[in-house]
Amino acid sequence: MSLTLPHLSPRECETLHYIAQGCTYGQAARRMGISARTIDTYLRRIRAKTGVRCLAELVRLSLSLPSGPVAQ
């Protein structure tokens, strides 16, 4: 697995940041001013872009990056 998060939008990066910090979908959604369903959509898109199968792997990948997820 590559240790990069290619082509993530700023909102996808923000979503991943909150989830990696332990926020629930609802907490992340409130902080971002969006619905929990949108959080789920962003996470599905991130998994599709990175090829990561589960949320735990995605969080581990995010936390292994030097500065966390960064939009490109």
N, C-alpha and C positions, 0 to 999 in steps of 0.2 A: 504494500500500500504506500502510495506517495504521501509525503508530509506537506502537501500543498492543498489549498482549497481554490481550485480554478474557477474563475468567472462567476463568483458569487456577487449578487447585488448588495448594495449597502444594507438594505432591509434584511436580506438573508443573513448577512454577517451579524447584524444587530440581534436577530432572533437567535442565532447560534450562540452568541455571547451570553445572552440571558439564560438560555437552557443549560449551557455549560457551567454557569454559576449556580445552578440548582433551582432556578425559578420553575414553577409549573407553567403549563401553557397559559393558564388564566392570568398568572402574575406577569408573565412576559407580555401578554396581550394588553393588559392594563397599562403597563409602562410605555408601551409603544403606541397606545391609542387605537388598537385594532381588535378584532375578535380572536378568540382562541382557535376558531376554524382557520383563520388566515395564518396563524402560527403553524398549525398542522400542514397547511399547504406549503408554506415556506420550507418546512423541514422535509417534506416529501421531495420538493425540488432540489434541495441541498443533497439529499441522499442519491437522487438520480444523477446529479452532476458529479458527485464524488465516487459513486459506485459502492458506497458504504451501505450495509444492509440494515443495521439497527442503530437506534439512538445512542446506545452505550458506546459503540464504536465511533460514532460521529463526535461525541463529547470527548472521548479519548484522543481522537485526531486533533480536535480543536485545542485541547489543553497542551498537546505536545508541540504546538507552534510557538515560536519565541514570543510573539506579541499577540497571540490569539488570532481569531479570524480577521482577515483584512480584505476589504473589497478591492478588486483589481479593475 
